[in-house]
Amino acid sequence: MGVTLKQLAASLGLSPTTVSRALNGFPEVNAATRERVRAAATKANYHPNTRAKSLATGRAQAIGHVIPVSTSHEIVNPIFADFIAGAGEVYSRAGYEMILRVVADADEASAYSDLIARGAVDGVMVHGPLVHDPRVEMLAGLDIPFLLHGRTSNVTAPYSWLDINNHRSFHRATQFLIDFGHRRIALVNGLEEMDFACRRRKGYLEALSGAGIEPDPFLMRQAEMTEPYGYRAAQEMMQLPDPPTAFLASSMIVAYGLRRGLSDLGLKLGRDVSVVTHDDELSYLPNDGDVPMFTATQSSVREAGRRAAKMLLQLVTDPECGPLTELMETSLVLGASTGPASR
């Protein structure tokens, strides 16, 4: 059983006010004291009374995540669960609840307005940004701290975001395949109305251009990132008169589809055809082992969730500190799925 705030304060020889301020990151409490209080709170299994904290701070002690559900929306991709798990760890430690609202795409704007009007949340996390995304302007007008997981290319006004460097990641992956002698490189991308997919396509095209390779529209596809989509792409593209010698996949799930499609054609990854994928380091679908199955541009979506949540809570605590931005780089992990061009 956990202790109360008064008991925790007494054990540290501090006042309850000082302990409360330390746990909430108030700058007037020095860093050493804040760290000592946090360590003691963790050891004593102390959890703040959210209702009391809300009354004391005038905040809802909650962060809103509004999730639009549509067959044409990339948020159906299961990376969302790992992001939420990472963000949830941070919210919980800070004494915040997560309010998850799942709505039809057409109801998304009213869901944000409702949460904010009722004072139900102190901040909002925005998922799956589009290239042309009106939500940034809308939320800025509602005057609430918000942060995008990703970016939107059409907004010039400053806003807070955390993203991975999708452009550099796919430029690097394409260049890696070019260096292996591949010139027929297929892109099996996500929906390119999504900002991340648009940036990945640009990185791919720039690498081809830099190597003097003319892009072939028959080697570029976009769709929801599912396993059957990868399977169909492999089956159909390998029937082309001049088939690809390598594939660049936008997710591990798509890569598994490519692998199945190529295997059914009697082709072996890394020997007959190469595949490089983006890997969000999903906790339930690891690309590990002494030699990973796939060569991959890798990033941890759970860590992205943690970092994004910390940034958003910082904006809630100090709205004037923004906009906050962070661009996470990916690492290129070598696996068994790549080798020299076979033709």
N, C-alpha and C positions, 0 to 999 in steps of 0.2 A: 504494500500500500504506500502511496506517495505521501509526501509531507505538505504542510501548508506553507504559504509565503512567510508567515510569522515565524514558524519553526525553522525554515531555511535561513531567514535573517538572523535569528538567535544563534544558530550554529556557526555563523560566520562573524558574529560580533558586529553586524551592520544593522541599520534601520530598515524596516520593510520598504520604505520609499526608495532608499538607495538600491536595494536588491531589485525592485520592480523596474527602476530606471536602467539598471545594468542589463537586465534581461531584454529590455526593449531597445537597447543600443543607443541610449541618450548620450550625446557627446560630452556632457558635463561630468559623467562618470569616467574616470581614466581607464585606459585600455587594459591595464593589469588587473584592476578590480573587476571589470566586465568579464574578463576571461576566468578569473577565480570564481565568480558567481556562477557562470555558465557551467564550469566543470563540476561545482558542488551540486547544482541543480540536476545535472545528468546523473551523477552518482546517487543522489537521494531520490531519483525518479520523481522529481517535481514537475507537475504540469499546471500551468496557470489556469485559473478559472476564467474561461472565455467571456462569460456574461459579465463578470465583475470588471474584467479588463476593458470590455467594450464600454461599460458605463464610465469608467475612469478616463478613457482616452477619447471618447466621443466617436469612436470608429466601430464599424460593423465586425471587425476582426475576420473578414472573409474576402476571398478573391474569386472573381467570376470567370468561368470558362464557358463560352457559348459555342456549341458545336453544331454547325449546319450539316444535316444529313442529306446527301444526294448521291445518286449513282455517278454523277459527273464531278464529284468533289474528292480530292486526294486525301481528305481527312479520314476516309474510310480505311486508309492504309493503317495496318496495326502498329506502326511506329508510335502512334498516339499514346498507346498504353504505357510505353516506357518513358515518354516525355512526362506524362502525368505522374508516374511513380516518382521520378526525380524531383519534380516541382512539389509534389505532396510532402516529401521528406522535409523540404525547406519550410513550407507553410506550417507543418506540424511543430517543428522546433521553435518557430517564432510565435506560436499560439494562434495561428490563423486557420480558419476552415476553408475548404474549397467548395464552391457552389458550381455544380456542373449542370448546364442547361442544354438539352438536346432539342433542337427545333428544326422545322422545315426551313429551307434556304430563304423562302419569302418572308419568314417571320424573324429572321436574325436581327434586323435593326430594332424591331419593337421589343425583342427580348433584352437587348442591351439597355434600351431606354427604361424598361420596366424595372430591371435590377437596380439601376442607378436612381430612379425616381423614388423607389421604396427605401433607399438607403441600405439595401441588402448587401452591398459589396463596397470595398474601399478601392479596388482596382480591378482591371480587366486584362486577361491574357487573350491575344488574338491569334487564331490558328489559320494555317493554309492560305496565306496572302496571295492574291491574284496579281498579275502584271498591272491590271487596271482595277484597283480596289478602293471603293468609296468609303470603306469603314474607317480609315484613318481620319479623314476629314470629319466624318460623323462623330467619332469619339472625341476628337479635339473640341468639337462644338459642345459636347456634353460636360466638358470640364471635369474629367476624372482621370487619374493616372492609368495609363495603359501601355502595353508592350507587345510588339509583334514577334512571334516565333517565325522568323523569316523577314523578307523585305517586300516592298512593292515599288516597281520601277517608275510608276507614273506620278509619284508624289514628290514634289520638290521641297515642301515645307518640312522642317526637321521633326522627327518623331523618334521614339525609343524602340530599339529592335535588337534581337540576337539572331544571328544567321551563321551558316557555314559558308565557306567560300566556294560556292557551286561552280562559278566560272573557272577559277584556277584549278579546281579539282578535276573537271572534265577535260580541260586543256591538257593537264598533266597526264591523265589516263590515255588520252588520244595520242599524245606525243610518245608515250611509253610503247604503244602498239606500233606506231610509225617506226620507232627505233628498232623494233623487232622485224622490220621489213614488210609490215602490213600496209597495203594501200587501199584495199577494199574493206573499210571499217564501217559496220552498221551501227546506228544509234537507235536503241530501243528505249525511248524516253517516256516520262510521265506526260500528263496533259499540259500542253505548252501555254495554256491560259494561266497556269500556276507559275508564279514568279521563279521558283527554284528551277523548274524544268526549262524555262526560257533562258535562264543564265547558263544552264548546263549545255544547251544546244549551241549557244554563242561560243562557249569555250571549245567545244568540239569542232565547230566550223573554223574558228581562228587557227587551231592547230593544223587542220587540213590545209588551210590557205597558206600557212607558213611553210608547209612542206611541198607546196606546189601541186596539191591533190585537188582535183575538181570534185566538189560534193555531188553525190548522186541522190536525187530525191527518192529513188527506189530503195535506198539503204537507210532511210530515216522514217521512223514511226513514232506516234504519240498516242497514248491511251491510258486508261486506269492501270495502275501498276499491279497486275495480278499474275498468278502463275500460268493460267491458260493463255494470256496475252503473250508471254514470253515463248510459250510452246508454239503458238501459231506463227509468231515472227520467225522463229528458227525454221520451221517446216516450210514456210512460204518463201523466205529469202534464199534458202539453199537451193530452191528450184529455179532461181534466176539464171539466165544465160551466163552471166559473170557473177557468181555468188560471192558473198563476203568471206574473207578469211578470218575475220575477227568481229566480235560484237562488243558494244559498250552498253551496259544495262543500267537503268536508273535506280534499281533496288535489288536487294538479295532475292526477293520473292520472284521478280522477273527473271533473274539469273537461274533460279531453279527450273523455271519453265523452259528457258533456253537449253539448259542441260538435258532435260527430258526430251525436248524436240530433236536435238542433235543426236542423242543416244538412239532414238527410234530410227534415225537415218543411218545408223552404224558408224557414227563419227565420234571420236574421242577428244574430250577437252584437252587443250594444251599440245596435242599432237596434230590433229587434223584441223581444228578450229580453235581460236583463242577467245576467251571471254574475260572482260574486266567489268566489275560491278561496283556500284556504290553500296556500302555496307553501313547501316546505322547501328551496328553492334547491338542487335536485338537480343535481349536476355534469353529468350526462348529459342532463338535460331542462330546460334553462334557459328562464326566462320573461324574455327580454331583448329588445334592439332599441331603436330610437329611441322607439317606442311599444310597450310589452310587449303580448303577445296578451291577457293576462288582468289585470284588476284583482285584486290579491292581498294578503292579509296574509302578510308574508314574514319568514322566519327562516332562518338557515343551520344545517342539521343537522350539517354538518361542524364548524362552530365549536362547536356544542353538544357534540360528541364530544370536542373538544380540552379544553373547560372541565371537562366531567365527569371526564375522565381525570386532569387536574391536581388536582381536588378529591379524587378517590379515592387518588391517590398521596400527597397530603398526609395523609389519614387513615391510610394505611399507615405513613408515617414517624412520625406523631405521633397515635396513636389517641385521645389525650385532647383533641385539638383540636375534635372534632365535638360535636354534629352540624353539618355544613356544608350550607347551602342557597343556591340561586341561582334567581331567577325572571327569565328573559329575556323582554323585550318584543318584540313583532313591529312591523314597519313596514307601513303601508298604501301599496302602490305602485299608481298609477293606470295602467290599460291600456285597450285598445280594446274590452273586453268589457262595459262598463257605459255606460248613458245614462239619460235620463229615462224614466219609465214610459210605455209606448206606449198604454196604455188607462187 
